[in-house]
Amino acid sequence: MASIISVSPQISGGALAMQRSGPGHLFQPLLDSRWADFLKRNPRSSVFHSVEWIDALRRTYGYEPVAITTCPPGAELRNAAVFCRVKSWLTKPRLVSLPFSDHCEILADSPADTAAIVSALREQLRREDLRYIEARPIRALELIASESDSIYSYCLHQIDLRPDLATLFGNCHKSSIQRKIRRAEREGLVYEEGRSKSLLDAFYQLMLLTRRRHFTLPQPKRWFRNLIDCFGEALKIRVAFKDGKPLASILTLRHKDTLVFKYGCSDAQFHRLGGVQLLFWKSIQEAKQDGLRTFDLGRSERENTGLITFKDRWGATRSTLTYVRFLDPAHSEGAFASVDADVRKKVATKLVPHLPELVSRAAGSLLCKHLG
């Protein structure tokens, strides 16, 4: 079988230094100026394709970003898919598009280009003896998946922001959303937003509480610092306070005409005061004021019915995200996340509830890069 991978001459070192001929070309999106231009032109590019997001991943976790296209080096990009090379002693080397990202489309307009990119990925899978290559598209790739591949579905919620504020408020659940927003206003909760150290500290302390409550290790604080450094004014930390005490916080990212809810955290003993609902409503009001068209509430695991219900009650449209892991038939897992799920479950149930905060943070810093 003829090789279908070539590598941009701008890249040197490691696996990307191999030169190949054919329709598949690898390049480094952080070093190739065509990438940012391509994202501006492509209507389906998201915040998770952005240079800012990819750079934050590289800075924090040391991932090596790589993109693949059918367009030769130097030619204008018409299609591409972006991945991070995850080198892990815990879960074996793999390509993921992209770690800690809710979705990341293969940006190809024609089925033929998509198929060519997937074929190139399959060859890369065999050449590097990777555990798998994972794609996280919004548009399903089931027709391209083979019997040896593995798929898994999540829920995606998005709010159409084009209706007026009164309509958007009316679309919300009367009890769990509307009344909670009014309760927060009556309680005199103070709303603050920005990127200051004090807001990051408040957000991260609430994140530690929330991750412990959900039996999940926290991501390192440097991840959030790097997001702030990379995104600048496009990132906002929003915090609700009562008598100077932070009750709830969310982190949002702005990209093109979309506001993205990426992280949320809270102190459960104050949920009755409506701090979380206040933060989401403030975000919607600001997005409307800025003329944005979509509020992306992100993915939810199918088993997390509480989170799915919460997002449903904002009047959001629910759709399905179907991730695909391209697997070598000779090394097929047989299940989407068998090893990863086992690792997470063991850590969550046996370790997280009993770890002191400093140890939990250290464990998160050590392990998160392997589980992205």
Number of C-alpha atoms within 10 A of each C-alpha: 4 8 14 20 24 24 24 20 14 13 17 13 7 7 12 17 15 15 13 16 13 13 19 26 23 29 26 21 21 19 13 16 10 16 21 15 12 17 20 13 11 14 10 15 18 20 20 21 25 19 18 20 20 26 22 22 23 17 15 18 20 15 20 18 23 20 19 26 28 24 17 18 18 11 8 12 17 15 20 25 24 27 26 23 19 24 17 13 8 13 14 13 18 19 27 22 28 27 24 15 18 22 24 25 21 27 23 20 13 9 10 10 21 21 15 17 25 22 17 23 22 18 18 20 19 15 11 11 14 21 20 26 24 24 25 25 20 18 14 17 18 13 7 15 16 13 11 16 22 21 19 15 17 17 18 24 21 23 21 15 22 13 11 11 15 8 11 19 18 13 15 18 16 14 10 15 22 20 15 21 23 15 18 21 15 10 13 14 22 18 17 14 18 17 17 11 10 10 19 22 13 20 26 19 18 23 24 21 17 20 19 19 13 13 19 20 26 23 22 21 17 14 17 17 15 19 21 22 15 18 19 14 12 15 21 23 22 26 30 27 17 17 9 9 12 23 26 29 31 23 22 21 22 20 17 14 15 21 26 22 20 16 15 20 21 24 19 13 8 14 14 12 21 24 30 26 24 27 25 22 19 15 21 21 16 13 19 18 10 10 12 19 17 20 24 22 23 18 24 20 14 15 10 11 11 11 14 18 10 15 22 17 18 25 18 22 15 16 13 16 22 20 25 24 25 27 25 19 13 8 12 17 18 13 13 20 14 10 13 14 12 11 14 15 14 11 17 18 13 11 15 23 17 13 14 10 15 9 12 23 17 15 19 18 20 13 18 15 21 18 15 16
